Amino acid sequence: MFKKLFHIILAPIPRLQRQPCGQSTNFLPQQSGFPSGGIEQQWSENLRTAEGRLEHIRCHDTAQTERRGDLLITRGMKVVSHRLRLSGDCDVVEFRADPEGIPLQHTEGRWRPMPVEYKHGRAKENDADRLQLCAQAMALEEMLACDIPQAALFYEETRRRELVPLTDALRQKTQAMADEMNQYFARGYTPKVKPGTFCNACSLKELCLPALYKRADPRAYLKAYLDEVQAEDTP
């Protein structure tokens, strides 16, 4: 279950480029091995990923910081968590004026941060998006020494915002997924594929070849190949 532990784009340290780390681990574990900068140094784009990338252009425009009364909006904020061993960029972080909040450099008052993650489609039944968002919040808490009780997801297709309570259970699951993904990277290991209907929408389908993997035994294939090479080299 790994298709983007985060599009923060939170990635194992050292930082990876476009590693959809939050969700990638929660949706399909083997995807942690494919994105650009990942274990296998491969990435492919389809209509869904292209549309999502275009929708995120404004989200990651750091020049678009704005102030609306008691609301301060920043975009493309870089974050890091040494506890999760993840780093990346948040889509949007909203700072609301709050006497119990934190001080910000060059800004009067005290502010409470809340990450907002923008998604191309609609809300999912699984926790992939919520885990990605929770990882962003945990990184911000570590950096800013504050508590973030909730965060938000905004879905482009439905134009709706979903508030997500950052419960202890969600935080524990996020930590577990981050630990698992970092173990894969430390080992240089791409997890085995578990084919499903979700493969049809994945931009990495032609690289991963889930149907072929399901039918074939990789060990048997490699053994047969090595035996063939050895036979050719034998006089």
PEDA-V5176 format. One record per pair of residues at least 4 apart in sequence whose ideal C-beta (glycine too) atoms are under 8 Angstrom apart, sorted by sequence separation. I is the first residue (numbers start at 1). J is the second residue. If there is no record, write none. Layout:
((I	J) (I	J))
This chain:
((6	10) (11	15) (12	16) (20	24) (21	25) (22	26) (23	27) (24	28) (25	29) (27	31) (30	34) (31	35) (34	38) (37	41) (38	42) (45	49) (46	50) (47	51) (48	52) (49	53) (50	54) (51	55) (52	56) (53	57) (55	59) (56	60) (57	61) (67	71) (68	72) (81	85) (97	101) (103	107) (107	111) (124	128) (127	131) (128	132) (129	133) (130	134) (131	135) (132	136) (133	137) (134	138) (135	139) (136	140) (137	141) (138	142) (139	143) (140	144) (141	145) (155	159) (166	170) (167	171) (168	172) (169	173) (170	174) (171	175) (172	176) (173	177) (174	178) (175	179) (176	180) (177	181) (178	182) (179	183) (180	184) (181	185) (182	186) (183	187) (195	199) (198	202) (204	208) (205	209) (209	213) (210	214) (211	215) (212	216) (216	220) (217	221) (218	222) (219	223) (220	224) (221	225) (222	226) (223	227) (224	228) (225	229) (226	230) (227	231) (228	232) (229	233) (230	234) (5	10) (11	16) (16	21) (19	24) (33	38) (34	39) (36	41) (38	43) (45	50) (67	72) (68	73) (81	86) (96	101) (124	129) (141	146) (155	160) (165	170) (166	171) (184	189) (200	205) (205	210) (208	213) (213	218) (216	221) (11	17) (25	31) (32	38) (33	39) (34	40) (36	42) (58	64) (66	72) (67	73) (80	86) (81	87) (95	101) (103	109) (123	129) (140	146) (141	147) (154	160) (155	161) (164	170) (184	190) (199	205) (202	208) (9	16) (12	19) (24	31) (25	32) (32	39) (33	40) (35	42) (36	43) (65	72) (66	73) (80	87) (103	110) (104	111) (141	148) (154	161) (155	162) (184	191) (9	17) (11	19) (24	32) (34	42) (35	43) (45	53) (65	73) (79	87) (80	88) (101	109) (102	110) (103	111) (140	148) (153	161) (154	162) (9	18) (10	19) (12	21) (34	43) (64	73) (65	74) (78	87) (79	88) (95	104) (101	110) (102	111) (152	161) (153	162) (199	208) (9	19) (11	21) (65	75) (78	88) (79	89) (100	110) (101	111) (102	112) (119	129) (152	162) (9	20) (10	21) (20	31) (21	32) (24	35) (64	75) (78	89) (79	90) (99	110) (101	112) (102	113) (137	148) (152	163) (153	164) (199	210) (9	21) (10	22) (62	74) (77	89) (97	109) (98	110) (100	112) (101	113) (117	129) (151	163) (152	164) (199	211) (7	20) (8	21) (19	32) (62	75) (76	89) (77	90) (97	110) (98	111) (150	163) (151	164) (6	20) (8	22) (61	75) (62	76) (76	90) (97	111) (98	112) (137	151) (150	164) (5	20) (6	21) (7	22) (20	35) (60	75) (61	76) (62	77) (76	91) (96	111) (117	132) (136	151) (150	165) (151	166) (193	208) (195	210) (4	20) (5	21) (6	22) (7	23) (19	35) (59	75) (60	76) (75	91) (77	93) (95	111) (96	112) (117	133) (149	165) (150	166) (195	211) (3	20) (4	21) (5	22) (6	23) (18	35) (19	36) (58	75) (59	76) (75	92) (95	112) (134	151) (149	166) (193	210) (4	22) (5	23) (18	36) (19	37) (74	92) (95	113) (96	114) (115	133) (133	151) (148	166) (195	213) (4	23) (5	24) (16	35) (17	36) (18	37) (19	38) (73	92) (74	93) (94	113) (95	114) (117	136) (133	152) (195	214) (3	23) (4	24) (5	25) (16	36) (17	37) (73	93) (74	94) (93	113) (94	114) (133	153) (193	213) (2	23) (3	24) (4	25) (5	26) (16	37) (73	94) (74	95) (93	114) (94	115) (115	136) (192	213) (193	214) (2	24) (3	25) (4	26) (16	38) (72	94) (73	95) (93	115) (94	116) (115	137) (2	25) (3	26) (4	27) (71	94) (72	95) (92	115) (93	116) (114	137) (130	153) (1	25) (2	26) (3	27) (71	95) (72	96) (91	115) (92	116) (129	153) (1	26) (2	27) (3	28) (18	43) (71	96) (90	115) (91	116) (92	117) (115	140) (1	27) (2	28) (11	37) (70	96) (71	97) (91	117) (92	118) (1	28) (2	29) (70	97) (90	117) (91	118) (113	140) (1	29) (2	30) (3	31) (2	31) (60	89) (137	166) (2	32) (123	153) (134	164) (60	91) (113	144) (133	164) (59	91) (72	104) (123	155) (134	166) (59	92) (113	146) (115	148) (122	155) (138	171) (112	146) (114	148) (117	151) (119	153) (121	155) (130	164) (56	91) (72	107) (113	148) (116	151) (117	152) (119	154) (120	155) (121	156) (122	157) (123	158) (112	148) (114	150) (115	151) (116	152) (117	153) (118	154) (119	155) (120	156) (121	157) (122	158) (134	170) (138	174) (114	151) (115	152) (116	153) (117	154) (119	156) (120	157) (123	160) (134	171) (138	175) (114	152) (116	154) (118	156) (72	111) (123	162) (131	170) (134	173) (135	174) (130	170) (134	174) (102	144) (131	173) (102	145) (127	170) (131	174) (135	178) (102	146) (7	52) (101	146) (116	161) (90	136) (127	173) (131	177) (93	140) (7	56) (86	135) (90	140) (84	135) (88	139) (87	139) (86	139) (81	135) (84	138) (83	138) (84	139) (79	136) (81	138) (81	139) (94	152) (59	118) (80	139) (83	142) (79	139) (82	142) (79	140) (81	142) (56	118) (80	142) (81	143) (55	118) (80	143) (79	143) (21	86) (55	120) (13	80) (21	88) (52	119) (52	120) (10	79) (13	82) (19	88) (51	120) (8	79) (10	81) (13	85) (15	87) (48	120) (12	85) (13	86) (15	88) (48	121) (10	84) (12	86) (13	87) (11	86) (10	86) (11	87) (10	87) (11	88) (8	86) (10	88) (9	88) (6	86) (8	88) (9	89) (5	86) (8	89) (6	88) (8	90) (8	91) (7	91) (84	174) (84	175) (83	175) (86	178) (85	178) (84	178) (85	182) (27	126) (26	126) (26	127) (27	128) (55	156) (26	128) (23	128) (26	131) (22	128) (23	129) (26	132) (23	131) (8	117) (22	131) (23	132) (7	117) (22	132) (6	117) (21	132) (22	133) (22	134) (22	135) (21	135) (22	136) (10	132) (4	128) (8	132) (1	126) (3	128) (6	131) (7	132) (10	135) (5	131) (6	132) (10	136) (1	128) (5	132) (6	133) (8	135) (4	132) (8	136) (6	135) (10	139) (5	135) (6	136) (8	139) (39	184) (39	185) (38	185) (32	181) (39	188) (39	189) (40	190) (26	177) (29	180) (33	184) (39	190) (22	174) (25	177) (29	181) (32	184) (25	178) (32	185) (48	201) (49	203) (22	177) (25	180) (29	184) (46	201) (48	203) (25	181) (33	189) (34	190) (46	202) (21	178) (24	181) (33	190) (46	203) (32	190) (33	191) (45	203) (32	191) (44	203) (21	181) (30	190) (43	203) (44	204) (30	191) (43	204) (29	191) (30	192) (42	204) (44	206) (29	192) (30	193) (44	207) (28	193) (42	207) (28	194) (5	174) (12	181) (35	204) (12	182) (28	198) (34	204) (27	198) (31	202) (5	177) (5	178) (12	185) (31	204) (34	207) (28	202) (34	208) (2	177) (5	181) (31	208) (30	208) (2	181) (2	191) (3	198) (3	202))
